[in-house]
Amino acid sequence: MVKRITVTDIASRKGGVPIVVLTCYTAPMARILDSHVDILLVGDSLGMVLYGMDSTLPVTLDMMIAHGRAVVSSSLRPLVVVDMPFGSYQSSKEDAFNACARVMAQTGAQAIKLEGGREMAETIHFLIERGIPVVGHVGLMPQRVNALGGYKYQGRSDADAMTILQDALAVAEAGAFAIVIEGVKEEVARHITGQLRIPTIGIGASPACDGQVLVIDDMLGITGHTPSFVKHYAHLSESIEQAVKTYAEEVKNRTFPSAEYCFTGKKG
């Protein structure tokens, strides 16, 4: 039997072989990614990628649970981490626990991820004491896009860099087993990685991070506009459009369905 990667497995990868992370929202994609990645992140980015939302803010707990359950049930090897959506964990540590416990129980995921630094440290510690493994997230935090004034690189000034470092240290001290660093100046992310005893997972950060994550639809070239830090490993939107164009033409000229795709009731 395939053994699923655990939280302690990931924690032990600090300074070792880089951790491979991709977002995943559906059962078919989970099956494809299963043998290639270490962590499947059911990201709240699904709001923008799958539902056409302008940001991650409208994503609900029920949405995250539905997609989390699909990813867990269709994967065998990777650790599955589910993003906690905006408003589900900020009001109090007790509310955060109730929401996280529901996600863990109803999806079968092994951990949750939440955004925030020093202000979330007490909540992170509260969750971990009660058996909920946590991945932190500092730097550019999409759930705070309105407060940040857009999706802008963080850590440009010395003061900003120090704030992000202090946030990361607080999250690690609170007990998170890994931390995502997003949209941060490269040298800042590199310095933070060197300061922390837990693995860092970069996205638009630094190659020095202990792992990397991308949004799956971005790296496959399915979405439209993508951030500058995204490398396109495929251009599937072009392939999909060509396939649909060919299908439409065959339907219109009645070459599909041909006899081989029809049931005639004849034996053989």
Backbone torsions as a table, in degrees:
resi	resn	phi	psi	omega
1	MET	NA	145.8	178.1
2	VAL	-75.6	130.5	179.3
3	LYS	-92.4	126.1	-179.7
4	ARG	-73.4	138.8	176.5
5	ILE	-62.0	140.1	-176.0
6	THR	-108.6	170.1	175.5
7	VAL	-58.5	-42.8	-179.6
8	THR	-68.6	-31.8	174.9
9	ASP	-60.5	-46.3	-179.3
10	ILE	-66.4	-44.0	-179.7
11	ALA	-59.3	-33.0	-177.9
12	SER	-77.1	-6.7	-177.4
13	ARG	-85.6	4.0	178.2
14	LYS	-56.6	122.1	178.8
15	GLY	74.5	6.0	-178.1
16	GLY	-105.9	-145.6	178.2
17	VAL	-62.6	127.0	-177.0
18	PRO	-55.0	143.0	-177.4
19	ILE	-85.3	128.3	-178.4
20	VAL	-97.0	121.1	-177.1
21	VAL	-130.7	136.9	171.7
22	LEU	-137.9	150.7	172.0
23	THR	-73.0	154.5	179.6
24	CYS	-155.4	134.3	-174.9
25	TYR	-126.0	-13.3	-172.1
26	THR	-133.1	159.9	-179.8
27	ALA	-63.1	-47.2	179.9
28	PRO	-59.1	-41.2	-179.8
29	MET	-69.4	-36.0	177.5
30	ALA	-59.5	-41.4	179.6
31	ARG	-65.4	-37.1	179.8
32	ILE	-68.7	-42.2	-174.9
33	LEU	-80.5	-17.5	-166.7
34	ASP	-46.3	-47.6	-173.3
35	SER	-90.2	2.2	-172.7
36	HIS	-113.9	-18.8	-174.7
37	VAL	-119.6	159.8	178.5
38	ASP	-93.0	-34.2	179.2
39	ILE	-132.0	130.3	168.4
40	LEU	-99.1	117.9	179.6
41	LEU	-101.2	112.8	174.0
42	VAL	-81.4	88.2	-170.6
43	GLY	-83.9	149.8	174.4
44	ASP	-70.2	-3.9	170.8
45	SER	-59.5	-14.4	177.2
46	LEU	-58.5	-27.2	178.1
47	GLY	-59.4	-40.4	-179.8
48	MET	-85.3	-40.7	-174.9
49	VAL	-73.2	-45.8	-174.9
50	LEU	-97.9	-31.0	-172.1
51	TYR	-109.0	-2.3	176.2
52	GLY	71.1	23.1	178.4
53	MET	-75.3	157.9	179.7
54	ASP	-77.5	-21.3	179.1
55	SER	-153.3	-177.6	177.9
56	THR	-85.8	-6.6	-171.4
57	LEU	-61.2	-36.2	-178.1
58	PRO	-78.7	-5.2	-177.1
59	VAL	-62.6	137.6	-176.8
60	THR	-106.2	164.2	177.3
61	LEU	-63.3	-39.4	179.5
62	ASP	-62.1	-38.1	177.5
63	MET	-63.2	-45.2	-178.8
64	MET	-64.4	-38.4	180.0
65	ILE	-67.1	-43.8	-179.1
66	ALA	-60.9	-46.4	-179.0
67	HIS	-73.6	-35.9	177.1
68	GLY	-61.3	-42.3	179.3
69	ARG	-63.2	-39.6	179.2
70	ALA	-64.0	-41.7	-178.2
71	VAL	-69.7	-43.0	179.9
72	VAL	-63.9	-45.4	-175.2
73	SER	-69.3	-18.4	-176.8
74	SER	-110.1	12.8	177.9
75	SER	-128.7	155.9	-178.3
76	LEU	-121.6	-38.4	-168.8
77	ARG	-99.5	-46.6	-171.3
78	PRO	-73.4	154.2	166.5
79	LEU	-68.6	135.2	179.0
80	VAL	-108.5	124.0	179.5
81	VAL	-117.6	132.9	-179.8
82	VAL	-111.0	130.2	174.9
83	ASP	-68.7	138.5	171.1
84	MET	-87.7	125.6	-175.7
85	PRO	-74.6	162.7	-179.1
86	PHE	-55.5	131.7	177.3
87	GLY	89.1	-4.6	-176.5
88	SER	-93.3	-9.4	-174.0
89	TYR	-142.2	-5.1	-173.2
90	GLN	-83.9	-26.8	-170.3
91	SER	-69.0	-40.3	177.8
92	SER	-161.8	158.9	179.3
93	LYS	-67.6	-28.9	178.2
94	GLU	-70.0	-43.8	176.6
95	ASP	-63.6	-38.2	178.3
96	ALA	-61.5	-44.1	179.2
97	PHE	-62.0	-44.7	-179.0
98	ASN	-60.7	-42.7	179.7
99	ALA	-68.2	-44.7	-179.2
100	CYS	-66.0	-40.4	179.0
101	ALA	-62.2	-38.7	177.8
102	ARG	-64.3	-43.2	178.1
103	VAL	-61.1	-48.0	-178.8
104	MET	-61.9	-44.2	-176.3
105	ALA	-70.1	-39.6	-172.2
106	GLN	-90.8	-13.7	178.6
107	THR	-108.5	-30.2	-172.9
108	GLY	83.0	8.4	178.4
109	ALA	-64.3	158.6	-177.3
110	GLN	-95.1	-13.5	-178.1
111	ALA	-163.1	165.7	174.4
112	ILE	-121.7	163.5	175.0
113	LYS	-126.6	138.4	175.3
114	LEU	-138.5	153.9	-177.9
115	GLU	-91.7	148.0	174.9
116	GLY	131.2	156.9	-178.9
117	GLY	-112.2	-118.3	-174.5
118	ARG	-59.1	-35.4	-178.2
119	GLU	-69.2	-16.4	179.7
120	MET	-104.6	0.0	-175.1
121	ALA	-60.3	-44.2	-179.7
122	GLU	-62.3	-41.2	178.5
123	THR	-65.1	-43.7	179.1
124	ILE	-59.4	-45.3	178.9
125	HIS	-61.9	-41.3	179.0
126	PHE	-60.6	-43.4	-179.8
127	LEU	-66.1	-45.7	-176.7
128	ILE	-65.7	-38.8	177.0
129	GLU	-60.3	-23.5	-177.5
130	ARG	-105.9	19.3	169.5
131	GLY	88.4	16.8	179.4
132	ILE	-110.8	106.5	178.4
133	PRO	-65.7	140.9	-173.9
134	VAL	-126.3	134.8	166.4
135	VAL	-102.6	128.6	178.5
136	GLY	-85.7	175.9	-179.0
137	HIS	-157.1	115.6	-179.6
138	VAL	-128.9	174.1	-178.0
139	GLY	91.2	-129.8	173.7
140	LEU	-72.9	117.0	-179.4
141	MET	-113.7	105.9	-173.9
142	PRO	-56.0	-29.1	179.4
143	GLN	-70.5	-10.4	178.8
144	ARG	-113.1	25.9	-174.7
145	VAL	-59.0	-35.2	-179.8
146	ASN	-68.4	-42.0	179.3
147	ALA	-68.4	-31.8	-178.3
148	LEU	-82.3	-12.8	-179.1
149	GLY	78.1	25.6	179.1
150	GLY	120.9	179.9	-178.7
151	TYR	-86.8	82.7	-175.3
152	LYS	-113.2	145.4	176.3
153	TYR	-59.5	139.4	-178.4
154	GLN	-105.6	163.1	176.8
155	GLY	81.6	25.7	-178.0
156	ARG	-71.7	-36.4	179.9
157	SER	-104.0	164.5	178.4
158	ASP	-61.6	-38.3	-179.6
159	ALA	-65.2	-43.3	178.8
160	ASP	-64.8	-41.6	179.4
161	ALA	-61.3	-41.6	179.2
162	MET	-65.9	-38.7	178.0
163	THR	-60.8	-44.5	-179.4
164	ILE	-66.1	-40.8	177.1
165	LEU	-61.2	-46.5	-179.9
166	GLN	-62.7	-38.2	176.5
167	ASP	-62.7	-45.6	-179.0
168	ALA	-63.4	-42.8	178.7
169	LEU	-62.7	-39.4	179.8
170	ALA	-66.2	-41.0	178.7
171	VAL	-64.3	-43.0	178.6
172	ALA	-65.0	-44.3	179.9
173	GLU	-63.0	-31.7	179.7
174	ALA	-71.3	-17.7	174.6
175	GLY	118.0	5.0	176.4
176	ALA	-59.1	143.1	-177.8
177	PHE	-91.6	-10.9	176.3
178	ALA	-161.3	164.6	-178.3
179	ILE	-146.0	133.2	175.0
180	VAL	-86.2	132.6	173.7
181	ILE	-114.5	113.7	-174.1
182	GLU	-115.9	138.5	171.1
183	GLY	53.9	48.1	-176.3
184	VAL	-121.3	143.4	176.6
185	LYS	-49.1	135.8	-170.2
186	GLU	-54.6	-46.8	-176.1
187	GLU	-67.5	-28.0	177.5
188	VAL	-70.1	-46.8	178.7
189	ALA	-63.1	-37.0	178.5
190	ARG	-64.4	-43.7	-179.6
191	HIS	-65.0	-43.4	179.6
192	ILE	-61.4	-43.4	179.2
193	THR	-58.2	-39.8	179.2
194	GLY	-70.7	-23.4	-177.7
195	GLN	-87.7	-23.1	-174.4
196	LEU	-92.9	149.2	176.1
197	ARG	-94.2	-3.5	177.5
198	ILE	-108.7	157.1	-179.5
199	PRO	-64.4	141.2	172.0
200	THR	-105.8	142.3	178.9
201	ILE	-121.4	115.3	-173.4
202	GLY	-91.9	146.6	167.9
203	ILE	-144.0	108.9	-171.1
204	GLY	65.3	40.9	-174.9
205	ALA	-126.7	-97.3	-174.7
206	SER	-146.7	145.9	173.6
207	PRO	-66.8	-13.5	178.4
208	ALA	-77.2	-12.3	178.2
209	CYS	-60.8	156.5	-176.8
210	ASP	-76.1	-6.8	177.2
211	GLY	-166.5	173.4	179.8
212	GLN	-136.3	147.2	175.5
213	VAL	-134.0	143.9	171.7
214	LEU	-136.4	158.6	171.4
215	VAL	-75.4	124.4	-172.1
216	ILE	-56.5	-42.5	-177.7
217	ASP	-69.1	-29.3	175.7
218	ASP	-67.1	-51.3	-174.6
219	MET	-70.1	-20.8	177.1
220	LEU	-89.5	-2.7	177.9
221	GLY	72.1	34.8	179.1
222	ILE	-96.4	-38.0	179.9
223	THR	-77.0	169.2	-179.8
224	GLY	-80.9	-99.9	179.8
225	HIS	-69.6	132.5	177.5
226	THR	-127.7	152.8	179.2
227	PRO	-61.4	158.6	-177.0
228	SER	-65.7	-21.6	-177.8
229	PHE	-84.3	-2.8	-178.3
230	VAL	-85.6	127.5	171.3
231	LYS	-96.3	130.1	178.0
232	HIS	-85.8	112.4	177.9
233	TYR	-88.5	-8.0	175.1
234	ALA	-159.2	166.9	176.7
235	HIS	-127.9	66.0	-171.5
236	LEU	-68.8	-24.2	179.3
237	SER	-60.1	-36.2	178.6
238	GLU	-68.3	-42.0	179.8
239	SER	-66.3	-41.4	180.0
240	ILE	-65.2	-44.3	-179.7
241	GLU	-62.1	-39.9	178.9
242	GLN	-65.8	-40.6	178.6
243	ALA	-62.9	-43.6	179.5
244	VAL	-65.9	-39.4	178.4
245	LYS	-61.5	-44.3	179.2
246	THR	-64.5	-42.5	178.1
247	TYR	-60.3	-47.1	-179.5
248	ALA	-60.3	-41.5	179.3
249	GLU	-63.8	-42.3	-178.6
250	GLU	-68.5	-34.9	176.2
251	VAL	-65.8	-45.7	-177.0
252	LYS	-65.8	-36.6	-179.9
253	ASN	-95.3	9.3	174.1
254	ARG	62.5	28.5	172.5
255	THR	-89.6	-12.2	170.5
256	PHE	-127.6	132.3	1.8
257	PRO	-85.7	137.8	173.8
258	SER	-84.1	178.4	-174.1
259	ALA	-57.2	-34.8	-176.7
260	GLU	-67.9	-16.6	179.6
261	TYR	-106.3	14.5	179.5
262	CYS	-116.7	146.4	176.0
263	PHE	-94.2	119.7	-178.4
264	THR	-104.9	-13.6	-178.2
265	GLY	84.9	-2.3	179.1
266	LYS	-83.7	143.4	178.3
267	LYS	-69.8	156.3	179.1
268	GLY	81.6	NA	NA
